Amino acid sequence: MTEFVWGAATDVGRVRRANQDRHLVEDGMFVVADGMGGHSGGEIASEVTVDSLRGSGVISTLDELIDRVQEANAAVVARARREPALRGMGTTVSLLAELVRAGPHRLGIANVGDSRLYRLTADGLHQHTVDHSLVEALVRDGRLSRAEAANHPQRNIVTRALGIDEKVLVDAWELVPVAGDRYVICSDGLFGEIGAPEICEVLSTVEDPQSAAEDLVSRACAAGGRDNVTVVVVDIAQADSVDDVPDDRVTDTRKALPDGIFEGHHVADPPAADADDANPDYPNPDDPNPDDIVLPPVGKVFTWRLAAFVVAVLMVLVALVGSLAVYARSTYYVGVEGQEIVIYQGRPGGVLWFDATLETRSGLLVGALEPHDAELVLDGLEFDNLEDAEAHIEDLREQLSPETP
Ligand code: MN
């Protein structure tokens, strides 16, 4: 059997109002889920996922582990269906679980989205999972450098998430547990703020997993804390002895859709580690050109694009209303109130809800003007400023006062 010692920490960070990350630490099941979506959808998606995985009981095979992830996905999808306000919510999931079976026990890793699982061994820190994110795809395409990706404005966009579609592609691996290995599961709030060298340094110097998790979280917050940050540290304290442990610990790799998708050609027996070619249903997730199921860019994509769109629309509206107000209020006109000739600030008839307001009374009656002048005043005679309007009033006053020299 495998003996785990673990620690976990999470923080809302310094920018976000809510912590949409959720984690689960049970003996033999360690999960980080990073939710996304408005109307508290993000929190709910990650919460539903963690609740679905809680108390999973004994899991023996990688297929069973993948089934658990598919069940969690189905639970999030079902919840979004019931509550239309939660539509579009989604969550990442990265997990480490013990595979309990006859013979030496194994570890199972499953991943969807851009949370990560790292492994620290005597050789150093190894990022085990591959991010399902836009920037990762751009980096793999050679269109973005790692450094550019780290600060890319769209680094939050994921290409896979739970809760979006009934079918979700799950990356999964079976590994040999080795005493002394340390696993770290984290949300992007960690590696979005601090680099791998710093993560490695903390993990290799802080022995207690709880202290290491807390240290990493507080460093991510200190570095900016632009996102929720969650870290779960799991040490393999004891493991069944196995001959010939692969360097990367991996004994089996899957990329699996739910049952039914591969109906008729489902591989009954787990393929051997080197048998990817013989089992096209299970391509290697590390393949640089994975046979990806292309899902519509939703989840974070949707949320961020929608937010940006709403902000842009609001900005345009504010600018429009602002310039409208300036336009509506910047001029004066000579008009009438009842019979009296007056000066209004604004435009004749007003502009939408910006009514002209009375500025100055003249004491002159419009009926006393020559018909042509009266017509102009009744229509409203516009001027760029108050002085010009007042000057026009004085002109009219002179016309109506023949005794003035
Ligand atoms: Mn995040």
Residues whose N, C-alpha, C, O or C-beta is under 5 A from the ligand:
A	BS01	MN	D34 S187 D188 G189 D227 N228
